[in-house]
Amino acid sequence: MPILHLRHDLERSTVDAHGDRPRPGELLVDDGPRLCVVLDVTEEVADALARQGRKVPRPVEGWGLLDTGASRTCVDSAVARELRLPVVGWIEVTSATTATSWQKTHPIRIRLEEIPFEIEIPCAIAAPLEGTGLVALIGRDVLRKCAVFYDGIPGRITLSW
């Protein structure tokens, strides 16, 4: 069972007006349980592009947030366009910050660089994540296959599957 332990890097954190760095738990509150992810087309899409003689887009790396409030995994709409992900459907979405709307769904592959973790999601929801610093929200459709331990005092996250 692969295990990933994450802790925000205090050395890279911002110093406040008093010259102090935040405590690890404060960083976890500010940034949330996020990890570096690589978003890519699925094998099926890559094979179809290759058969058509078309170039496979380069993967996109960025921050993914472990989001227990999201029932489904979401990919940033701009990243979906950059990867030229095919639209496989539409879904009605309601969030805490927006009214109900219809969003595209796309197949996508998510990898973690730190450990051997890769999952293909057949219907990730396109979401307007620009301005959040995130490329994906890792929802309960993925988290149901994992164990997540959010240890707020030292500011650590442990993920295993």
Stockholm file with secondary structure:
# STOCKHOLM 1.0

chainA/1-161         MPILHLRHDLERSTVDAHGDRPRPGELLVDDGPRLCVVLDVTEEVADALARQGRKVPRPVEGWGLLDTGASRTCVDSAVARELRLPVVGWIEVTSATTATSWQKTHPIRIRLEEIPFEIEIPCAIAAPLEGTGLVALIGRDVLRKCAVFYDGIPGRITLSW
#=GR chainA/1-161 SS CCEEEEECCGGGSCCCTTSCCCCHHHHHHHHCSEEEEEEECCHHHHHHHHHTTCCCCCCEEEEEEECTTCSSCEEEHHHHHHTTCCCCEEEEECCSSSCCEEEEEEEEEEEETTTTEEEEEEEEEEECCTTTTEEEEECHHHHTTSEEEEETTTTEEEEEC
#=GC SS_cons         CCEEEEECCGGGSCCCTTSCCCCHHHHHHHHCSEEEEEEECCHHHHHHHHHTTCCCCCCEEEEEEECTTCSSCEEEHHHHHHTTCCCCEEEEECCSSSCCEEEEEEEEEEEETTTTEEEEEEEEEEECCTTTTEEEEECHHHHTTSEEEEETTTTEEEEEC
//
